[in-house]
Amino acid sequence: MLLKKVHQEVDVLGKKVAVITGASRGIGLEMAKELAAREYKVIMACRDKEKAACLAGEMINNQRTLDVEVLTVNMASLQSIKAFCVKFTGMHNRLDVLLNNAGVFCDRLQRTEDGFEMTMGVNYLGPFFMTRLLLPALQNAPAARVINVVSKAAFHAKLKLNDQLFTADTHGFKAYAASKLAQILFTIDLAEELKGTGVTVNAAYPGRVATDIWKGSSLLMKVVAPVMMRNSISAAEGAKTGIFLAASPELEGVSGKLYYFEDILEYNQACLDEQLRKKLMMRSFDAVNLPQPASLTQP
Ligand SMILES: NC(=O)c1ccc[n+]([C@@H]2O[C@H](COP(=O)([O-])OP(=O)(O)OC[C@H]3O[C@@H](n4cnc5c(N)ncnc54)[C@H](OP(=O)(O)O)[C@@H]3O)[C@@H](O)[C@H]2O)c1
């Protein structure tokens, strides 16, 4: 109770609160460091508490004034995401920045705790569910920002709206691209839904970044990963687009866009397919067992 009061007073005192999923390495860790250095209160939303606590400790040891906290979440479990959101809203009265960054590339078929194909589950359905649950906290902030970390792989994706939309026996590039297209469609849809509320929603393409996401056990990834790494930017460079979207004053009110560094990227046809988007949203609410908003149910 006392802890809750202290945290709420800190929020009231004015530090912006940022939640970053997948902040335990790669792009997420670099975004956490940079936002903490810019005096945000950073919540590292990670599945490995010890590893994240160690990293947070290192950051604070390097600069005592940084405000970094770790809250555990497994993005491959709806139950874990729900528990995270309950804990977060119990400790903080508002959320200024939500960086949906955690992501996977799976070179073999895996399933989430809820039976979804892992890439779809972690990259899209998990963040979809978390964002919906955190909407009240986002709406409590004066001008909150949701940022979905996506990929241009989305431009080559096919989303099959059949019974196996989230559970197909798929993986690899196909599943990765489909999950990233789903994230973009979600970005556009939520931006539209939240127009005029003060909450903006944008997508960040970080570029091709040298991180462990491409490390796999398959022969293909063992060959492809080193090639991709050679032509990639660093994680710190890759973090720049997300940071720009999270913190740049010039983006106030800008919503529904896709950025690469400070430039807007044009969406392709699939991203702008309204029917596909609405159907995907309906299926997503059903999949995570949340009621559909009026904007979807009304003709
Ligand atoms: N690298 C690129 O070239 C590139 C390009 C375009 C878009 N992106 C996107 O950028 C984002 C970050 O990727 P990255 O390259 O920085 O990858 P990364 O270094 O592999 O980091 C992925 C992060 O996601 C976390 N994560 C994975 N599964 C999780 C789960 N079930 N629950 C909670 N956290 C989980 C990892 O946590 P652990 O440390 O616990 O494993 C890690 O912190 C992803 O969404 C990716 O799709 C990357």
Ligand as a Chemical Component Dictionary entry (heavy atoms), coordinates in Angstrom:
data_LIG
# 
_chem_comp.id                   LIG 
_chem_comp.type                 NON-POLYMER 
_chem_comp.pdbx_formal_charge   0 
_chem_comp.three_letter_code    LIG 
# 
loop_
_chem_comp_atom.comp_id 
_chem_comp_atom.atom_id 
_chem_comp_atom.alt_atom_id 
_chem_comp_atom.type_symbol 
_chem_comp_atom.charge 
_chem_comp_atom.model_Cartn_x 
_chem_comp_atom.model_Cartn_y 
_chem_comp_atom.model_Cartn_z 
_chem_comp_atom.pdbx_ordinal 
LIG N1  N1  N 0  17.170 -6.901  -35.527 1  
LIG C1  C1  C 0  16.577 -6.488  -36.633 2  
LIG O1  O1  O 0  17.176 -6.448  -37.717 3  
LIG C2  C2  C 0  15.136 -6.034  -36.589 4  
LIG C3  C3  C 0  14.586 -5.500  -37.769 5  
LIG C4  C4  C 0  13.258 -5.081  -37.764 6  
LIG C5  C5  C 0  12.522 -5.197  -36.598 7  
LIG N2  N2  N 1  13.097 -5.736  -35.469 8  
LIG C6  C6  C 0  12.257 -5.867  -34.281 9  
LIG O2  O2  O 0  12.885 -5.236  -33.193 10 
LIG C7  C7  C 0  12.416 -5.829  -31.962 11 
LIG C8  C8  C 0  13.610 -6.133  -31.068 12 
LIG O3  O3  O 0  14.418 -7.089  -31.725 13 
LIG P1  P1  P 0  15.991 -7.240  -31.505 14 
LIG O4  O4  O 0  16.583 -7.283  -32.852 15 
LIG O5  O5  O -1 16.477 -6.274  -30.501 16 
LIG O6  O6  O 0  16.020 -8.738  -30.946 17 
LIG P2  P2  P 0  16.750 -9.449  -29.705 18 
LIG O7  O7  O 0  18.093 -8.870  -29.473 19 
LIG O8  O8  O 0  16.629 -10.906 -29.986 20 
LIG O9  O9  O 0  15.836 -9.039  -28.479 21 
LIG C9  C9  C 0  14.533 -9.543  -28.368 22 
LIG C10 C10 C 0  13.997 -9.157  -27.011 23 
LIG O10 O10 O 0  12.662 -9.720  -26.912 24 
LIG C11 C11 C 0  12.592 -10.473 -25.719 25 
LIG N3  N3  N 0  11.626 -11.561 -25.784 26 
LIG C12 C12 C 0  11.574 -12.588 -26.675 27 
LIG N4  N4  N 0  10.575 -13.418 -26.356 28 
LIG C13 C13 C 0  9.977  -12.910 -25.243 29 
LIG C14 C14 C 0  8.905  -13.317 -24.443 30 
LIG N5  N5  N 0  8.223  -14.447 -24.676 31 
LIG N6  N6  N 0  8.559  -12.556 -23.374 32 
LIG C15 C15 C 0  9.251  -11.426 -23.085 33 
LIG N7  N7  N 0  10.290 -10.987 -23.808 34 
LIG C16 C16 C 0  10.652 -11.733 -24.866 35 
LIG C17 C17 C 0  14.011 -11.002 -25.480 36 
LIG O11 O11 O 0  14.131 -11.399 -24.137 37 
LIG P3  P3  P 0  15.241 -12.491 -23.623 38 
LIG O12 O12 O 0  16.509 -11.700 -23.422 39 
LIG O13 O13 O 0  14.652 -12.994 -22.355 40 
LIG O14 O14 O 0  15.358 -13.527 -24.689 41 
LIG C18 C18 C 0  14.813 -9.770  -25.861 42 
LIG O15 O15 O 0  14.859 -8.850  -24.798 43 
LIG C19 C19 C 0  11.638 -7.082  -32.375 44 
LIG O16 O16 O 0  10.257 -6.800  -32.330 45 
LIG C20 C20 C 0  12.071 -7.311  -33.813 46 
LIG O17 O17 O 0  11.104 -7.980  -34.579 47 
LIG C21 C21 C 0  14.382 -6.156  -35.444 48 
# 
loop_
_chem_comp_bond.comp_id 
_chem_comp_bond.atom_id_1 
_chem_comp_bond.atom_id_2 
_chem_comp_bond.value_order 
_chem_comp_bond.pdbx_ordinal 
LIG N1  C1  SING 1  
LIG C1  O1  DOUB 2  
LIG C1  C2  SING 3  
LIG C2  C3  SING 4  
LIG C2  C21 DOUB 5  
LIG C3  C4  DOUB 6  
LIG C4  C5  SING 7  
LIG C5  N2  DOUB 8  
LIG N2  C6  SING 9  
LIG N2  C21 SING 10 
LIG C6  O2  SING 11 
LIG C6  C20 SING 12 
LIG O2  C7  SING 13 
LIG C7  C8  SING 14 
LIG C7  C19 SING 15 
LIG C8  O3  SING 16 
LIG O3  P1  SING 17 
LIG P1  O4  DOUB 18 
LIG P1  O5  SING 19 
LIG P1  O6  SING 20 
LIG O6  P2  SING 21 
LIG P2  O7  DOUB 22 
LIG P2  O8  SING 23 
LIG P2  O9  SING 24 
LIG O9  C9  SING 25 
LIG C9  C10 SING 26 
LIG C10 O10 SING 27 
LIG C10 C18 SING 28 
LIG O10 C11 SING 29 
LIG C11 N3  SING 30 
LIG C11 C17 SING 31 
LIG N3  C12 SING 32 
LIG N3  C16 SING 33 
LIG C12 N4  DOUB 34 
LIG N4  C13 SING 35 
LIG C13 C14 SING 36 
LIG C13 C16 DOUB 37 
LIG C14 N5  SING 38 
LIG C14 N6  DOUB 39 
LIG N6  C15 SING 40 
LIG C15 N7  DOUB 41 
LIG N7  C16 SING 42 
LIG C17 O11 SING 43 
LIG C17 C18 SING 44 
LIG O11 P3  SING 45 
LIG P3  O12 DOUB 46 
LIG P3  O13 SING 47 
LIG P3  O14 SING 48 
LIG C18 O15 SING 49 
LIG C19 O16 SING 50 
LIG C19 C20 SING 51 
LIG C20 O17 SING 52 
# 
